Amino acid sequence: MDGKKTDLLLNLDKLHTTRLGAERIKRNLGCEAADAVDCCRQLITAPDAFVTGKGKNLYACSNGCLVTINASSFTIITAHRTKI
């Protein structure tokens, strides 16, 4: 397993977002779940999830979605459906 993915999986309990971030994530993903962080956590832990890092951010791609996470604070910045 990739070191970036391992680091992210070991810190799943630290994942969080802001109120506006949660609204943005729900809107962008069309997520009906009450908790946007839980929705992203499910994407990150999916068997097909691929995690990469660039600069200060981690990017988790899974199930046609891309989740952007600050690597030091584990703040979920945004999430989008990927264009295939």
C-alpha distances in whole Angstrom, upper triangle without the diagonal:
4,6,9,7,7,10,11,11,12,15,16,19,20,20,23,26,29,32,32,29,29,31,30,27,29,31,28,26,30,28,31,29,31,27,26,23,22,22,19,17,18,16,13,13,13,11,12,11,10,10,12,14,18,20,20,19,15,15,14,15,15,18,20,20,19,19,19,19,20,17,20,22,19,22,22,24,24,23,24,24,23,26,25
4,6,5,6,9,10,11,12,14,16,19,19,19,22,24,28,30,31,27,27,30,28,25,28,30,27,26,29,28,31,29,30,27,25,22,22,22,19,17,18,16,13,13,15,13,13,11,9,8,8,11,14,16,17,15,12,13,12,14,15,18,20,19,17,17,17,16,17,15,17,19,17,20,20,22,22,21,22,23,22,24,24
4,5,5,6,9,10,10,12,14,17,17,17,21,23,26,29,30,26,27,30,28,25,28,30,28,27,30,29,31,29,30,27,25,22,22,23,19,18,19,18,14,15,17,16,16,13,11,9,9,10,13,15,15,14,11,13,13,15,17,21,22,21,18,17,17,15,16,12,14,17,15,18,19,21,22,22,23,25,24,26,27
4,5,5,6,9,10,11,12,16,15,14,18,19,23,26,26,22,23,26,25,22,25,27,24,23,27,25,28,27,28,24,22,19,20,20,16,15,17,15,12,13,15,15,15,12,10,6,6,7,10,12,12,10,8,9,10,13,15,19,20,18,15,14,13,11,12,9,12,14,12,15,15,17,18,18,20,21,21,24,24
4,5,5,6,9,10,11,14,14,13,17,19,23,25,26,22,22,25,24,21,23,25,23,21,25,23,26,24,25,22,20,17,17,17,14,12,14,12,9,9,12,12,12,9,7,5,7,9,13,15,15,12,9,9,8,11,12,16,17,16,14,13,13,12,13,11,14,15,12,15,15,17,18,17,19,20,19,23,23
4,5,5,6,9,10,13,14,14,18,20,24,27,28,24,24,27,26,23,26,28,26,24,27,25,28,26,27,23,22,18,18,19,16,14,15,15,11,11,13,13,14,12,11,9,11,12,16,17,16,15,12,13,12,14,15,19,21,19,17,16,16,14,15,12,14,16,13,17,17,19,20,20,22,23,23,26,27
4,6,5,6,9,12,11,12,15,18,22,25,26,22,23,26,25,22,25,27,25,24,27,25,28,25,26,22,21,17,18,19,16,14,16,16,12,12,15,16,17,14,13,10,11,11,14,15,14,13,10,12,12,15,17,20,22,20,18,15,15,12,12,9,11,12,10,14,15,17,19,19,22,23,23,27,28
4,5,5,6,10,9,9,12,15,19,22,22,19,19,22,21,19,21,24,22,21,24,22,24,22,22,19,17,14,14,15,12,10,13,12,8,9,13,14,15,11,11,8,10,11,14,15,13,11,8,10,9,13,14,17,19,17,14,12,12,9,10,8,10,11,8,11,12,14,16,16,19,20,21,24,25
4,5,5,9,10,10,14,17,20,23,24,21,20,24,23,20,22,25,23,21,24,22,24,21,22,18,17,14,13,15,12,9,11,11,8,7,11,12,14,11,12,10,13,14,17,19,17,15,12,13,11,14,14,17,19,17,16,14,14,12,14,12,14,14,11,14,14,17,18,17,20,21,22,25,26
4,6,8,9,11,14,18,21,24,25,22,22,26,25,22,24,27,26,24,27,24,26,23,24,20,19,16,15,17,15,12,14,15,12,11,14,15,17,15,15,13,15,16,19,20,18,16,14,16,14,17,18,21,23,21,19,17,17,14,15,12,13,13,11,15,15,19,20,20,23,25,25,29,30
4,5,5,7,11,14,18,20,22,19,19,23,22,20,22,25,24,23,25,23,24,22,21,18,17,13,14,16,13,11,14,15,11,12,15,17,19,16,16,14,15,15,18,19,16,14,13,15,14,17,18,21,23,20,18,15,15,12,12,10,10,10,8,11,12,16,18,18,22,23,24,28,29
4,5,5,9,12,16,19,20,17,16,20,20,17,19,22,21,20,22,19,21,18,18,14,14,10,10,12,10,7,10,12,9,9,13,15,17,14,15,13,16,16,19,20,17,15,13,14,13,16,16,18,20,18,16,13,14,11,13,12,13,11,8,11,11,15,16,16,19,21,22,26,27
4,6,8,12,15,18,20,17,16,20,21,18,20,23,23,21,23,20,21,18,17,14,14,10,10,13,12,9,12,14,12,12,16,18,20,18,19,17,19,19,22,22,19,17,16,17,16,19,19,21,23,21,19,16,16,13,14,14,14,12,9,11,12,16,18,18,22,24,25,29,31
4,6,10,13,16,18,15,15,19,19,17,19,23,22,21,24,21,22,19,18,15,14,10,12,14,13,11,14,16,13,14,18,20,22,18,19,17,18,17,20,20,16,15,14,16,15,19,20,22,24,21,19,15,15,11,11,11,10,8,6,8,10,14,16,17,21,23,25,29,30
4,7,11,13,15,12,12,16,16,14,16,19,18,17,20,17,19,16,16,12,11,7,9,11,9,8,12,13,11,12,16,19,19,16,17,15,16,16,18,18,15,13,12,13,13,16,17,19,20,17,15,12,11,8,10,10,11,8,5,6,7,10,12,13,17,20,21,25,27
4,7,10,12,9,9,13,13,12,14,17,17,17,19,16,18,15,14,10,9,6,9,11,10,10,13,14,13,15,18,21,22,19,20,17,19,18,20,19,16,14,14,15,15,18,18,20,21,18,16,12,12,9,10,12,12,9,7,5,6,9,11,13,17,19,22,25,28
4,7,8,6,6,10,10,9,12,14,14,15,17,15,17,15,13,10,8,7,11,12,10,12,15,15,15,17,20,23,23,20,21,18,19,19,19,19,16,14,14,15,15,18,19,21,21,17,15,12,11,9,10,13,13,10,8,5,5,7,9,11,15,18,20,24,27
4,5,5,6,9,10,10,12,14,15,16,18,16,18,16,14,12,10,10,13,14,13,15,18,18,18,21,23,27,27,23,24,22,22,21,22,21,18,16,17,18,18,21,22,23,23,19,18,14,13,12,12,16,16,12,12,8,8,8,10,13,16,20,22,25,28
4,5,5,6,9,10,11,13,14,16,16,15,16,15,12,11,10,11,14,15,15,17,19,20,20,23,24,28,28,25,26,24,25,24,25,24,21,20,20,20,21,23,23,24,24,20,19,16,16,15,16,19,19,16,15,12,11,11,12,14,17,20,23,26,29
4,5,5,6,9,10,11,12,14,15,15,16,16,14,13,11,12,16,15,15,18,20,20,20,23,25,28,28,25,26,24,25,24,24,23,20,19,20,19,20,22,23,23,23,19,18,15,15,15,16,19,20,17,16,12,11,10,10,12,15,18,21,23,27
4,5,5,6,9,10,10,12,14,13,15,14,13,11,9,9,13,13,12,14,17,16,17,20,21,25,24,21,22,20,21,20,20,20,18,15,16,16,16,18,19,20,19,16,14,12,11,11,12,16,17,14,13,9,7,6,6,9,12,15,18,21,24
4,5,5,6,9,10,11,12,10,12,11,10,8,5,7,10,10,10,13,15,15,16,19,20,24,23,21,22,21,22,22,23,23,20,18,18,17,17,18,18,19,19,15,15,12,13,13,15,18,19,16,14,11,9,9,8,10,12,15,18,21,24
4,6,5,6,9,10,10,10,11,11,10,10,8,11,13,12,13,16,17,17,19,21,22,26,25,23,24,23,24,24,25,25,23,20,20,19,19,20,20,20,19,16,16,14,15,16,18,21,22,19,18,14,12,11,10,11,12,15,18,21,24
4,6,5,6,8,10,10,12,13,13,12,9,11,14,13,12,16,17,16,18,21,21,25,24,21,22,21,22,22,22,22,20,18,18,17,17,17,18,18,17,14,13,12,12,14,16,19,21,19,17,13,11,9,7,8,9,12,15,18,21
4,5,5,6,8,8,11,11,11,10,6,9,11,9,9,12,13,12,14,17,18,21,20,18,19,18,19,20,20,21,20,16,16,14,14,14,15,15,14,11,11,9,10,12,15,18,20,18,15,12,9,8,6,5,7,10,13,16,19
4,6,5,5,5,7,8,9,9,6,10,11,9,10,13,14,13,16,18,18,22,21,19,21,21,22,23,24,25,23,20,19,17,16,16,16,15,15,12,13,12,14,15,18,21,23,21,18,15,12,12,9,8,9,11,15,17,20
4,6,5,7,9,11,12,12,10,13,15,12,13,16,17,16,18,21,21,24,23,21,23,22,24,24,25,26,24,21,21,19,18,18,17,17,15,13,14,13,15,17,20,23,25,23,20,18,14,13,10,9,9,10,14,16,19
4,6,8,11,13,14,14,11,13,15,12,12,16,16,14,16,19,19,22,20,18,19,19,21,21,22,23,22,19,18,16,15,14,15,14,12,10,10,11,12,15,18,21,24,22,19,17,13,12,8,7,5,7,10,12,16
4,5,9,10,13,12,9,12,13,9,10,13,13,11,14,17,16,19,18,16,18,18,20,21,22,24,23,19,18,15,14,13,12,11,10,8,10,10,13,15,19,21,24,22,19,17,13,13,10,7,6,6,10,12,15
4,6,9,12,12,10,14,14,11,12,15,15,14,17,19,18,21,20,19,21,22,24,25,26,28,26,23,22,19,17,16,15,13,12,11,13,14,16,19,22,25,27,25,22,20,16,16,13,10,9,9,13,15,17
4,6,8,9,7,11,10,7,10,13,12,12,15,17,16,20,19,18,20,21,23,24,26,28,26,22,21,19,17,16,14,13,13,11,13,13,16,18,21,23,26,23,20,18,15,16,13,11,11,11,15,17,19
4,7,9,9,12,11,9,12,15,13,14,17,19,18,22,22,21,23,24,27,28,29,31,29,26,24,22,20,19,18,16,17,15,17,17,19,21,24,26,28,26,23,21,18,18,16,14,15,15,18,20,22
4,5,7,9,8,7,10,12,11,13,16,17,17,20,21,20,23,23,26,27,29,30,28,25,23,21,19,19,17,16,17,16,17,16,19,19,22,24,26,23,20,19,16,18,16,14,16,16,19,22,24
4,6,9,9,9,12,13,13,15,17,18,19,23,24,22,25,25,27,28,30,31,28,25,24,23,21,21,20,19,20,18,19,17,19,20,22,24,26,23,20,18,16,17,16,16,17,18,22,25,27
4,5,5,6,9,10,11,13,15,16,17,21,22,20,22,22,24,25,26,27,25,22,20,20,18,19,18,18,19,17,17,15,17,16,19,21,22,19,16,14,12,15,14,14,16,18,21,24,26
4,5,5,6,9,10,11,12,14,16,19,20,17,19,19,21,22,23,24,22,19,17,16,15,16,15,16,16,13,14,11,13,13,16,18,20,17,14,12,9,11,10,10,12,14,17,21,23
4,5,5,6,9,10,10,12,14,18,19,16,18,17,19,19,21,22,19,17,15,15,13,15,15,16,17,14,14,10,12,11,14,15,17,14,11,10,8,11,10,10,14,16,18,22,24
4,5,5,6,9,10,10,12,16,17,15,18,17,20,21,23,25,22,19,17,16,14,15,14,15,17,14,15,12,14,14,16,18,19,17,13,13,11,14,13,12,15,16,19,23,24
4,5,5,7,9,10,11,15,15,13,16,16,19,20,23,24,22,19,17,15,13,13,12,12,13,11,12,10,13,14,17,18,21,18,15,14,11,14,12,10,12,13,16,19,21
4,5,5,6,9,10,14,14,11,13,13,15,17,19,21,19,15,13,11,9,10,10,11,12,9,9,7,10,10,13,15,17,16,12,11,8,11,10,8,11,12,14,18,20
4,5,5,6,9,12,13,11,13,13,16,17,20,21,19,16,13,13,10,12,11,12,14,12,12,10,12,11,14,15,17,15,11,12,10,13,13,11,14,15,17,21,22
4,5,5,6,10,11,10,13,13,17,19,22,24,22,19,16,14,11,11,9,10,13,11,12,11,14,14,17,18,20,19,15,15,13,16,15,13,14,15,16,20,21
4,6,5,9,9,7,10,11,14,16,19,22,20,17,14,11,8,8,6,7,9,8,9,8,12,12,16,17,20,19,15,15,12,15,13,10,12,11,13,16,17
4,6,9,9,6,8,8,11,14,17,19,18,14,11,9,6,8,7,10,12,10,9,8,11,11,14,14,17,16,12,13,11,14,13,11,13,14,15,18,19
4,6,8,7,10,10,14,16,20,22,21,18,14,13,9,10,9,11,14,13,13,12,14,14,17,16,19,18,15,16,14,17,17,15,17,17,18,21,21
4,5,5,9,11,15,18,21,24,23,19,16,14,10,10,7,8,12,11,13,13,16,16,19,19,22,22,18,19,17,19,18,15,16,15,16,19,19
4,6,9,11,15,18,22,25,24,21,17,15,12,11,8,10,13,14,15,15,18,19,22,21,24,24,20,22,20,22,21,18,19,18,18,20,20
4,6,10,13,17,20,23,23,20,16,14,10,8,6,7,10,11,12,14,17,18,21,20,24,24,21,22,19,21,20,17,17,15,15,17,16
4,7,10,13,17,20,19,16,12,10,6,6,4,8,10,10,10,10,13,14,17,17,20,20,17,18,16,18,16,14,14,14,13,16,16
4,7,10,13,17,17,14,10,8,6,5,7,10,11,11,10,10,12,13,16,15,19,20,17,18,16,17,16,14,15,15,13,16,16
4,7,10,13,13,10,7,6,4,6,9,13,13,12,10,9,10,10,13,11,15,16,13,15,14,15,15,13,15,15,14,18,18
4,7,10,11,9,6,5,7,8,12,15,15,14,11,11,10,10,12,10,14,16,14,16,14,15,15,15,16,17,15,18,19
4,7,8,6,4,6,9,11,15,18,18,16,12,11,10,9,10,8,11,14,13,14,14,14,15,15,17,18,17,20,21
4,6,6,6,8,11,13,17,21,20,17,14,13,10,11,10,9,12,15,14,15,15,14,15,16,17,19,18,20,21
4,6,8,11,14,17,20,24,23,20,16,15,12,11,9,9,11,13,14,15,15,14,16,17,19,22,20,23,25
4,7,10,14,17,20,23,23,20,16,14,10,9,6,6,7,10,10,11,12,12,14,16,18,21,21,24,26
4,7,10,13,16,20,19,16,12,10,7,5,5,5,8,10,9,10,10,9,11,13,15,18,17,20,22
4,7,10,13,17,16,14,10,8,6,5,6,6,9,11,9,10,9,10,11,12,14,16,16,19,21
4,6,10,13,13,10,7,6,5,6,9,9,13,14,11,12,10,10,10,9,11,13,12,15,17
4,7,10,10,8,6,5,7,8,11,11,15,15,12,13,10,12,11,9,11,12,11,15,16
4,7,7,6,4,6,9,11,15,15,19,19,16,16,13,14,12,10,10,9,9,12,12
4,6,5,7,8,12,14,17,18,21,21,18,18,15,16,14,11,11,9,9,12,13
4,6,9,11,14,17,20,21,25,24,21,20,17,18,16,12,11,9,9,12,11
4,7,10,14,17,20,21,25,25,21,21,17,17,14,11,9,6,5,8,8
4,7,10,13,17,18,22,21,18,17,13,14,11,7,6,4,5,9,10
4,7,10,13,15,18,18,15,14,11,11,8,5,5,6,6,10,12
4,6,10,12,15,15,11,11,7,8,6,4,7,9,10,14,16
4,7,9,12,12,10,9,6,6,5,6,9,12,12,15,18
4,6,9,8,6,6,4,6,7,9,12,15,16,19,21
4,6,6,5,5,6,7,10,12,15,18,19,22,25
4,6,5,8,9,10,13,15,18,21,21,24,26
4,6,8,11,12,15,18,21,24,24,28,30
4,5,9,11,14,16,20,23,24,28,30
4,6,9,12,14,17,20,21,25,27
4,6,9,12,15,19,20,24,26
4,6,8,12,15,17,20,23
4,7,11,14,16,19,22
4,7,11,12,16,19
4,7,9,13,15
4,6,9,12
4,7,9
4,6
4
